[in-house]
Amino acid sequence: MRTAKVIAAAAFALLVAAACSSSGGLGDILGTNNNRYDIHGTVDSVDLNSRSIWLTNATGYNTSLASGSSGGSAVRVYYNDNTAVTFQGRNYRPQDLERGDEVTMHASQSGNQVIADSMDVTYNSHGTMTSGSSYPSYPSSSYPSSNLSTYRGTVRSIDTYNHTITLDSASWISGFRSTSGTGSMMTISYDTNARVDYNGQLYPVTNLERGDVVDVQVVNNGGSNWFAQNIVLVRDVNR
């Protein structure tokens, strides 16, 4: 996704050169070994005592960390005072999450525990936080949850004239499932006011670039007509 990167890129290049010479590889400084995860799942419960969140329908993590008899689709993720929860540009606490909320957690592994660095809410199940404050209103609230789906895919192209996003390698993650939404390529319409949530900041859809990985919550208006209700950038192609 396009951001102001000219100065940062130069500094990063110097960092890479120094780090590669001392540590032996780019993967060492980027944390691309097997201890970083972007985990998508549905909140089943929040344990305030252990400061952890039990996720079901989870994807994107090392299955050796799975627990229970759910066939590797459930995982416990821990949080701390520095773990930020964001939804449409606003910050919340992990304990404000509710059962049924869908989240993408940017996490790291410490021993046998997965610890969330930050979380993006991709679907709000109840409309209110457990603390009593409301999530920002979003058009998806006008649709029953049975009509909503979340897909992950890699941006192939953005058509700014027709307001569509074409995804490669699109895969169903959660929610309503239809055969018309599966396959290697998927085209989704978006509203002119739509924004992309990335680490709690909102960006125009036009900032997306080919190769970016996104989670898109969509509603099916019939057949292969998909309309984006929420867009979260999971992986920036430039990072």
JOZI-V896077 format. One record per backbone hydrogen bond with DSSP energy under -0.5 kcal/mol. NH is the residue of the N-H (numbers start at 0). CO is the residue of the C=O. Records with the same first field share a line. If there is no record, write none. Layout:
BEGIN
NH->CO, CO
END
This chain:
BEGIN
1->206
4->2
8->4
9->5
10->6
11->7
12->8
13->9
14->10
15->11
16->12
17->13
18->14
19->15
20->16
21->17
22->18
23->18, 19
27->24
28->24, 25
29->25
30->26
31->26
35->32
36->106
37->59
38->36, 104
39->37, 58
40->102
41->55
42->100
43->53
44->53
46->51
47->45
50->46
51->46
52->76
53->44
54->52, 74
55->41
57->72
58->39
62->60
64->61
65->62
66->73
69->66
74->54
76->52, 74
77->113
78->50
82->79
83->81, 116
84->91
85->118
86->89
89->86
91->84
95->92
96->93
99->42
100->97
101->122
102->40
103->119
104->38, 102
105->117
106->36, 104
107->114
108->34
109->112
112->109
113->75
114->107, 112
115->77
116->105
117->105
118->83
119->103
120->85
121->101, 119
122->101
124->122
128->132
129->95
131->128
134->126
140->137
141->138
142->139
146->143
147->144
148->217
149->173
150->215
151->170
152->213
153->167
154->211
155->165
156->165
158->163
159->157
162->158
163->158
164->187
165->156
166->164, 185
167->153
168->183
169->183
170->151
172->149
173->149
175->144, 147
180->177
181->178
182->169
185->166
187->164
188->225
189->162
193->190
195->202
196->194, 230
197->195, 200
200->197
202->195
204->193
206->203
207->204
210->154
211->208
212->234
213->152
214->231
215->150, 213
216->214, 229
217->148, 215
218->226
219->146
220->218, 224
224->221
225->223
226->218
227->188
228->216
229->216
230->194
231->214
232->196
233->212, 231
234->212
238->235
END
